[in-house]
Amino acid sequence: MNATGYFTHQDCRKHEMGPGHPECPERLDAIEDRLLASGVGDALDRREAPLASITDIELAHDRMLVAAIHGLGLQLADDITAGGPRYAQIDPDTSMNVHTWNAVLRASGAVLAATDSVIAGEMENAFCAVRPPGHHACHSKSMGFCIFNSVAIAARYALERHGLKRVAIVDFDVHHGNGTEDILSGDERVLMVGFFQHPFYPYSGTDHPAANMLNLPVAAYTKGMAIRELVDTLWMPRLEAFKPEMIFISAGFDAHRDDDLGQMGLVEQDYAWITQRIKDVAKKYSKGRIVSSLEGGYNLQALARSVEAHIRVLADL
């Protein structure tokens, strides 16, 4: 058994939001190239992401949202045939093209398939190299580059379909995972821990979060050592007390010091260290079960190096 799975699909490259958009298909290419060049890719159990079912998407999302996104995709296909626009705008930062519907079903399908494989014991943990990202997508609204919330869907799926009692979500993106909080706030079967730059998009996470949310807003220019201290003193005791049966990671790498979409100061070694701490908890309480899914990270070189560091720890390389 290869310890670490790697789930992705070509459909995730076909979604794009126009020239110059930072959330671009080249993000996945940069990761693939790095894993190939470093040899890390050879150590992974590579799987093709299936399409998630609508029923599973609706574990976390309002059926009206799901129908609206599907309808937009169909409308775009008709418009393009008639010489119309190539994109449908969802919010000022987020749009769809004709391939987006399949991309989001593959992104969620990857995280669900990884969840199945890890729970079945086929692999110890998994990384999902997918896009669009998901952690800003709320129960009834898509926003912030995100259409559906793959990690929130998978957390509910592990609880509802696999009968787990407690799952944890760790979010280390530079932006607050407001969508995940919106969907899972108050669900005592879930503990979500995260740090994020504040004040910063989406300007949330500080107003009376529910008891199952541990939000750590930090100032711009916060560096890795300060984050490590917060992880050790605040995340770890909560995770240890919660004893999760599985851990999901919203793996955003835009808190890297080279990333222009945030102003934090993390480097690859910090992501490796955080991943090791998460792995320590998983080994102790979760049979090692971790599913990590790509969120942000927009400097292509920093993203690729950080994902490599993250996967090296997951795969014990």
VOPA-983514 format. One record per residue (C-alpha): residue number from 1; chain; x, y, z. Coordinates in Angstrom, 3 decimals, m for minus. Layout:
{pake NUM; "A"; {X; Y; Z}},
...
//
This chain:
{pake 1; "A"; {0.000; 0.000; 0.000}},
{pake 2; "A"; {1.318; 3.435; m0.944}},
{pake 3; "A"; {0.830; 5.585; 2.126}},
{pake 4; "A"; {m0.265; 8.743; 0.289}},
{pake 5; "A"; {m2.838; 9.119; m2.465}},
{pake 6; "A"; {m2.777; 11.885; m5.078}},
{pake 7; "A"; {m6.134; 12.728; m6.659}},
{pake 8; "A"; {m6.515; 15.056; m9.626}},
{pake 9; "A"; {m8.193; 15.298; m13.042}},
{pake 10; "A"; {m7.592; 17.098; m16.341}},
{pake 11; "A"; {m11.065; 18.670; m16.062}},
{pake 12; "A"; {m9.756; 20.809; m13.195}},
{pake 13; "A"; {m7.383; 22.505; m15.672}},
{pake 14; "A"; {m10.170; 23.441; m18.079}},
{pake 15; "A"; {m11.944; 25.786; m15.683}},
{pake 16; "A"; {m10.534; 29.295; m16.048}},
{pake 17; "A"; {m11.784; 32.805; m15.357}},
{pake 18; "A"; {m10.080; 34.877; m18.033}},
{pake 19; "A"; {m6.579; 36.163; m18.815}},
{pake 20; "A"; {m4.542; 37.365; m15.845}},
{pake 21; "A"; {m6.755; 35.779; m13.171}},
{pake 22; "A"; {m4.522; 34.497; m10.337}},
{pake 23; "A"; {m6.606; 31.333; m9.833}},
{pake 24; "A"; {m5.396; 29.831; m13.100}},
{pake 25; "A"; {m4.871; 26.337; m14.598}},
{pake 26; "A"; {m1.091; 26.860; m14.457}},
{pake 27; "A"; {m1.288; 26.355; m10.670}},
{pake 28; "A"; {m1.844; 22.621; m11.185}},
{pake 29; "A"; {0.849; 22.455; m13.877}},
{pake 30; "A"; {3.388; 24.036; m11.493}},
{pake 31; "A"; {2.579; 21.447; m8.813}},
{pake 32; "A"; {2.811; 18.534; m11.281}},
{pake 33; "A"; {6.128; 19.781; m12.680}},
{pake 34; "A"; {7.611; 20.134; m9.198}},
{pake 35; "A"; {6.489; 16.666; m8.079}},
{pake 36; "A"; {7.918; 15.198; m11.276}},
{pake 37; "A"; {11.260; 17.017; m11.032}},
{pake 38; "A"; {11.708; 16.216; m7.336}},
{pake 39; "A"; {10.749; 12.553; m7.689}},
{pake 40; "A"; {8.044; 12.962; m5.032}},
{pake 41; "A"; {5.362; 12.122; m7.606}},
{pake 42; "A"; {6.817; 8.614; m8.016}},
{pake 43; "A"; {6.057; 7.784; m4.393}},
{pake 44; "A"; {2.335; 8.598; m4.620}},
{pake 45; "A"; {m0.684; 6.420; m5.359}},
{pake 46; "A"; {m2.089; 8.452; m8.263}},
{pake 47; "A"; {m5.852; 8.323; m8.810}},
{pake 48; "A"; {m8.173; 10.032; m11.263}},
{pake 49; "A"; {m10.914; 12.028; m9.557}},
{pake 50; "A"; {m14.470; 10.849; m10.287}},
{pake 51; "A"; {m17.431; 13.218; m10.668}},
{pake 52; "A"; {m19.185; 13.900; m7.361}},
{pake 53; "A"; {m22.901; 13.182; m7.304}},
{pake 54; "A"; {m25.413; 16.013; m6.851}},
{pake 55; "A"; {m26.724; 14.198; m3.760}},
{pake 56; "A"; {m23.295; 14.402; m2.139}},
{pake 57; "A"; {m22.819; 18.089; m3.116}},
{pake 58; "A"; {m26.152; 18.794; m1.403}},
{pake 59; "A"; {m24.785; 17.460; 1.900}},
{pake 60; "A"; {m23.242; 20.941; 2.252}},
{pake 61; "A"; {m25.028; 23.156; m0.291}},
{pake 62; "A"; {m28.541; 24.411; m0.876}},
{pake 63; "A"; {m30.105; 22.601; m3.841}},
{pake 64; "A"; {m31.096; 25.964; m5.349}},
{pake 65; "A"; {m27.408; 26.981; m5.515}},
{pake 66; "A"; {m26.443; 23.653; m7.084}},
{pake 67; "A"; {m29.241; 23.978; m9.661}},
{pake 68; "A"; {m28.293; 27.607; m10.395}},
{pake 69; "A"; {m24.617; 26.744; m11.034}},
{pake 70; "A"; {m25.595; 23.798; m13.230}},
{pake 71; "A"; {m28.034; 26.032; m15.119}},
{pake 72; "A"; {m25.365; 28.694; m15.658}},
{pake 73; "A"; {m23.074; 26.075; m17.168}},
{pake 74; "A"; {m25.778; 24.872; m19.570}},
{pake 75; "A"; {m26.650; 28.464; m20.484}},
{pake 76; "A"; {m22.985; 29.221; m21.238}},
{pake 77; "A"; {m22.808; 26.231; m23.595}},
{pake 78; "A"; {m25.862; 27.557; m25.470}},
{pake 79; "A"; {m24.499; 31.129; m25.509}},
{pake 80; "A"; {m21.124; 30.058; m26.897}},
{pake 81; "A"; {m22.821; 28.081; m29.668}},
{pake 82; "A"; {m24.709; 31.278; m30.538}},
{pake 83; "A"; {m21.519; 33.367; m30.430}},
{pake 84; "A"; {m22.250; 34.771; m26.953}},
{pake 85; "A"; {m20.001; 35.386; m23.903}},
{pake 86; "A"; {m17.454; 32.806; m22.715}},
{pake 87; "A"; {m17.834; 33.567; m19.001}},
{pake 88; "A"; {m20.694; 33.918; m16.520}},
{pake 89; "A"; {m19.922; 36.232; m13.601}},
{pake 90; "A"; {m20.743; 34.954; m10.099}},
{pake 91; "A"; {m19.132; 37.734; m8.043}},
{pake 92; "A"; {m16.521; 40.416; m8.856}},
{pake 93; "A"; {m13.674; 37.862; m8.454}},
{pake 94; "A"; {m15.373; 34.670; m9.586}},
{pake 95; "A"; {m16.754; 33.468; m12.884}},
{pake 96; "A"; {m17.552; 30.253; m14.726}},
{pake 97; "A"; {m16.656; 28.994; m18.165}},
{pake 98; "A"; {m18.280; 26.111; m20.007}},
{pake 99; "A"; {m15.945; 23.618; m18.270}},
{pake 100; "A"; {m16.482; 24.858; m14.691}},
{pake 101; "A"; {m19.373; 22.526; m13.858}},
{pake 102; "A"; {m17.293; 19.402; m14.563}},
{pake 103; "A"; {m14.270; 20.925; m12.797}},
{pake 104; "A"; {m16.199; 21.503; m9.552}},
{pake 105; "A"; {m17.687; 18.015; m9.670}},
{pake 106; "A"; {m14.166; 16.592; m10.139}},
{pake 107; "A"; {m12.774; 18.772; m7.320}},
{pake 108; "A"; {m15.404; 17.544; m4.865}},
{pake 109; "A"; {m15.251; 14.043; m6.349}},
{pake 110; "A"; {m11.510; 13.936; m5.655}},
{pake 111; "A"; {m11.969; 14.767; m1.976}},
{pake 112; "A"; {m14.842; 12.282; m1.620}},
{pake 113; "A"; {m12.921; 9.495; m3.380}},
{pake 114; "A"; {m9.898; 10.256; m1.191}},
{pake 115; "A"; {m12.163; 10.040; 1.864}},
{pake 116; "A"; {m13.455; 6.627; 0.737}},
{pake 117; "A"; {m9.933; 5.316; 0.071}},
{pake 118; "A"; {m8.479; 6.564; 3.344}},
{pake 119; "A"; {m11.390; 5.230; 5.430}},
{pake 120; "A"; {m11.156; 1.885; 3.580}},
{pake 121; "A"; {m7.463; 1.704; 4.556}},
{pake 122; "A"; {m6.241; 1.652; 0.931}},
{pake 123; "A"; {m3.972; 4.603; 1.781}},
{pake 124; "A"; {m3.061; 6.397; 4.988}},
{pake 125; "A"; {m3.694; 9.908; 3.691}},
{pake 126; "A"; {m4.213; 11.813; 0.452}},
{pake 127; "A"; {m3.650; 15.137; m1.286}},
{pake 128; "A"; {m6.140; 16.450; m3.839}},
{pake 129; "A"; {m4.584; 18.679; m6.521}},
{pake 130; "A"; {m7.840; 20.263; m7.647}},
{pake 131; "A"; {m9.368; 23.572; m8.605}},
{pake 132; "A"; {m11.433; 25.649; m8.288}},
{pake 133; "A"; {m10.772; 25.942; m4.552}},
{pake 134; "A"; {m13.697; 25.678; m2.146}},
{pake 135; "A"; {m13.392; 27.195; 1.316}},
{pake 136; "A"; {m15.193; 30.494; 0.555}},
{pake 137; "A"; {m18.237; 28.708; m0.912}},
{pake 138; "A"; {m21.104; 29.020; 1.573}},
{pake 139; "A"; {m24.230; 26.878; 1.975}},
{pake 140; "A"; {m26.205; 28.980; m0.514}},
{pake 141; "A"; {m23.610; 31.236; m2.179}},
{pake 142; "A"; {m20.488; 30.789; m4.339}},
{pake 143; "A"; {m17.794; 33.462; m3.904}},
{pake 144; "A"; {m14.077; 34.231; m3.670}},
{pake 145; "A"; {m12.828; 31.998; m6.559}},
{pake 146; "A"; {m14.876; 29.131; m5.013}},
{pake 147; "A"; {m18.000; 27.432; m6.413}},
{pake 148; "A"; {m18.635; 24.414; m4.145}},
{pake 149; "A"; {m16.905; 23.680; m0.833}},
{pake 150; "A"; {m15.166; 20.326; m1.347}},
{pake 151; "A"; {m13.788; 20.048; 2.195}},
{pake 152; "A"; {m17.118; 20.868; 3.869}},
{pake 153; "A"; {m18.868; 18.385; 1.569}},
{pake 154; "A"; {m16.309; 15.687; 2.445}},
{pake 155; "A"; {m16.570; 16.380; 6.184}},
{pake 156; "A"; {m20.343; 15.895; 6.042}},
{pake 157; "A"; {m19.869; 12.838; 3.796}},
{pake 158; "A"; {m17.508; 11.200; 6.325}},
{pake 159; "A"; {m20.093; 11.794; 9.059}},
{pake 160; "A"; {m23.284; 10.949; 7.135}},
{pake 161; "A"; {m22.148; 8.244; 4.697}},
{pake 162; "A"; {m19.348; 6.601; 6.681}},
{pake 163; "A"; {m20.803; 7.087; 10.154}},
{pake 164; "A"; {m17.798; 8.797; 11.734}},
{pake 165; "A"; {m18.607; 10.635; 14.972}},
{pake 166; "A"; {m15.996; 13.439; 14.938}},
{pake 167; "A"; {m13.996; 15.049; 12.145}},
{pake 168; "A"; {m11.634; 18.021; 12.276}},
{pake 169; "A"; {m10.898; 20.592; 9.591}},
{pake 170; "A"; {m7.603; 22.492; 9.575}},
{pake 171; "A"; {m7.509; 25.592; 7.342}},
{pake 172; "A"; {m4.137; 27.326; 6.860}},
{pake 173; "A"; {m5.061; 29.512; 3.874}},
{pake 174; "A"; {m4.225; 33.233; 4.221}},
{pake 175; "A"; {m7.971; 33.994; 3.908}},
{pake 176; "A"; {m10.622; 32.976; 6.450}},
{pake 177; "A"; {m12.585; 29.895; 5.372}},
{pake 178; "A"; {m15.896; 31.686; 5.751}},
{pake 179; "A"; {m17.772; 29.196; 3.583}},
{pake 180; "A"; {m16.685; 26.202; 5.642}},
{pake 181; "A"; {m17.645; 28.096; 8.796}},
{pake 182; "A"; {m21.043; 29.029; 7.292}},
{pake 183; "A"; {m21.795; 25.390; 6.455}},
{pake 184; "A"; {m20.475; 23.706; 9.617}},
{pake 185; "A"; {m20.879; 26.350; 12.321}},
{pake 186; "A"; {m22.582; 24.809; 15.367}},
{pake 187; "A"; {m22.200; 21.194; 14.153}},
{pake 188; "A"; {m20.693; 19.594; 17.255}},
{pake 189; "A"; {m19.383; 16.629; 15.219}},
{pake 190; "A"; {m16.920; 19.001; 13.532}},
{pake 191; "A"; {m14.038; 21.048; 14.953}},
{pake 192; "A"; {m12.554; 23.634; 12.608}},
{pake 193; "A"; {m9.254; 25.323; 13.439}},
{pake 194; "A"; {m7.659; 27.985; 11.297}},
{pake 195; "A"; {m5.472; 31.061; 11.189}},
{pake 196; "A"; {m5.891; 33.832; 8.643}},
{pake 197; "A"; {m4.694; 37.350; 7.934}},
{pake 198; "A"; {m7.007; 40.003; 9.437}},
{pake 199; "A"; {m8.362; 42.473; 8.492}},
{pake 200; "A"; {m8.443; 40.940; 5.027}},
{pake 201; "A"; {m10.827; 39.363; 2.532}},
{pake 202; "A"; {m13.476; 38.047; 3.232}},
{pake 203; "A"; {m13.552; 40.278; 6.366}},
{pake 204; "A"; {m15.065; 37.571; 8.566}},
{pake 205; "A"; {m14.170; 35.132; 11.318}},
{pake 206; "A"; {m13.926; 37.522; 14.245}},
{pake 207; "A"; {m17.568; 38.116; 15.242}},
{pake 208; "A"; {m18.618; 35.536; 17.840}},
{pake 209; "A"; {m17.732; 32.297; 16.061}},
{pake 210; "A"; {m19.575; 29.163; 17.217}},
{pake 211; "A"; {m18.023; 26.945; 19.881}},
{pake 212; "A"; {m16.798; 24.432; 17.260}},
{pake 213; "A"; {m14.763; 27.104; 15.427}},
{pake 214; "A"; {m11.263; 28.081; 16.594}},
{pake 215; "A"; {m10.433; 31.150; 14.499}},
{pake 216; "A"; {m7.026; 32.797; 14.907}},
{pake 217; "A"; {m6.923; 36.159; 13.106}},
{pake 218; "A"; {m3.334; 37.396; 12.715}},
{pake 219; "A"; {m1.851; 40.661; 11.482}},
{pake 220; "A"; {m0.228; 41.161; 8.099}},
{pake 221; "A"; {3.496; 40.265; 8.047}},
{pake 222; "A"; {3.082; 37.564; 10.728}},
{pake 223; "A"; {5.915; 35.061; 10.236}},
{pake 224; "A"; {6.198; 31.330; 10.658}},
{pake 225; "A"; {7.551; 31.227; 14.197}},
{pake 226; "A"; {4.569; 33.196; 15.525}},
{pake 227; "A"; {2.191; 30.855; 13.682}},
{pake 228; "A"; {3.987; 27.791; 15.074}},
{pake 229; "A"; {3.490; 29.136; 18.590}},
{pake 230; "A"; {m0.243; 29.634; 17.953}},
{pake 231; "A"; {m0.530; 26.114; 16.551}},
{pake 232; "A"; {1.217; 24.605; 19.581}},
{pake 233; "A"; {m0.553; 26.635; 22.249}},
{pake 234; "A"; {m4.075; 26.905; 20.771}},
{pake 235; "A"; {m4.717; 24.442; 17.919}},
{pake 236; "A"; {m3.069; 21.390; 19.446}},
{pake 237; "A"; {m4.913; 21.356; 22.799}},
{pake 238; "A"; {m8.285; 21.742; 21.044}},
{pake 239; "A"; {m7.507; 19.005; 18.507}},
{pake 240; "A"; {m6.205; 16.689; 21.240}},
{pake 241; "A"; {m9.314; 17.248; 23.374}},
{pake 242; "A"; {m11.616; 16.690; 20.374}},
{pake 243; "A"; {m9.951; 13.382; 19.334}},
{pake 244; "A"; {m11.014; 13.517; 15.666}},
{pake 245; "A"; {m11.563; 10.244; 13.815}},
{pake 246; "A"; {m10.404; 11.923; 10.589}},
{pake 247; "A"; {m8.778; 15.238; 9.644}},
{pake 248; "A"; {m9.433; 17.319; 6.539}},
{pake 249; "A"; {m7.039; 20.082; 5.485}},
{pake 250; "A"; {m7.991; 23.179; 3.512}},
{pake 251; "A"; {m4.460; 23.518; 2.177}},
{pake 252; "A"; {m4.005; 27.094; 1.011}},
{pake 253; "A"; {m0.407; 28.179; 0.449}},
{pake 254; "A"; {m1.028; 31.916; m0.039}},
{pake 255; "A"; {0.296; 32.807; 3.430}},
{pake 256; "A"; {3.743; 32.225; 1.851}},
{pake 257; "A"; {5.991; 35.286; 1.985}},
{pake 258; "A"; {6.337; 35.291; m1.843}},
{pake 259; "A"; {2.575; 35.291; m2.493}},
{pake 260; "A"; {1.191; 38.642; m3.622}},
{pake 261; "A"; {m2.399; 37.822; m2.698}},
{pake 262; "A"; {m1.551; 37.880; 1.007}},
{pake 263; "A"; {0.900; 39.695; 3.251}},
{pake 264; "A"; {2.018; 36.934; 5.598}},
{pake 265; "A"; {5.530; 35.516; 5.975}},
{pake 266; "A"; {5.390; 31.709; 5.915}},
{pake 267; "A"; {7.912; 29.573; 4.026}},
{pake 268; "A"; {7.968; 25.933; 2.916}},
{pake 269; "A"; {9.476; 24.709; 6.205}},
{pake 270; "A"; {6.527; 26.211; 8.085}},
{pake 271; "A"; {4.042; 24.250; 5.968}},
{pake 272; "A"; {6.074; 21.083; 6.548}},
{pake 273; "A"; {6.080; 21.747; 10.306}},
{pake 274; "A"; {2.315; 22.437; 10.435}},
{pake 275; "A"; {1.658; 19.277; 8.394}},
{pake 276; "A"; {3.752; 17.249; 10.850}},
{pake 277; "A"; {1.765; 18.593; 13.817}},
{pake 278; "A"; {m1.511; 17.674; 12.086}},
{pake 279; "A"; {m0.066; 14.252; 11.323}},
{pake 280; "A"; {0.872; 13.773; 14.991}},
{pake 281; "A"; {m2.793; 14.262; 15.977}},
{pake 282; "A"; {m3.984; 11.991; 13.162}},
{pake 283; "A"; {m1.605; 9.212; 14.233}},
{pake 284; "A"; {m2.802; 9.458; 17.816}},
{pake 285; "A"; {m6.570; 9.646; 17.303}},
{pake 286; "A"; {m7.492; 9.216; 13.622}},
{pake 287; "A"; {m5.620; 6.062; 12.476}},
{pake 288; "A"; {m3.457; 8.497; 10.496}},
{pake 289; "A"; {m6.443; 9.469; 8.315}},
{pake 290; "A"; {m5.901; 12.835; 6.603}},
{pake 291; "A"; {m7.371; 14.196; 3.371}},
{pake 292; "A"; {m5.855; 17.467; 2.195}},
{pake 293; "A"; {m7.305; 19.582; m0.610}},
{pake 294; "A"; {m5.703; 22.504; m2.427}},
{pake 295; "A"; {m7.182; 25.933; m1.691}},
{pake 296; "A"; {m5.148; 29.109; m2.399}},
{pake 297; "A"; {m1.541; 29.728; m3.441}},
{pake 298; "A"; {m0.891; 32.003; m6.395}},
{pake 299; "A"; {2.857; 32.476; m6.738}},
{pake 300; "A"; {3.481; 29.430; m8.910}},
{pake 301; "A"; {7.014; 28.668; m7.686}},
{pake 302; "A"; {6.189; 29.170; m3.993}},
{pake 303; "A"; {2.996; 27.127; m4.407}},
{pake 304; "A"; {4.838; 24.226; m6.043}},
{pake 305; "A"; {7.610; 24.175; m3.425}},
{pake 306; "A"; {5.104; 24.403; m0.561}},
{pake 307; "A"; {2.917; 21.586; m1.887}},
{pake 308; "A"; {6.036; 19.447; m2.288}},
{pake 309; "A"; {7.003; 20.156; 1.353}},
{pake 310; "A"; {3.439; 19.347; 2.504}},
{pake 311; "A"; {3.282; 16.063; 0.555}},
{pake 312; "A"; {6.780; 15.010; 1.670}},
{pake 313; "A"; {5.547; 15.039; 5.269}},
{pake 314; "A"; {2.276; 13.273; 4.427}},
{pake 315; "A"; {4.174; 10.553; 2.557}},
{pake 316; "A"; {7.113; 10.258; 5.024}},
{pake 317; "A"; {9.625; 11.130; 2.318}},
//
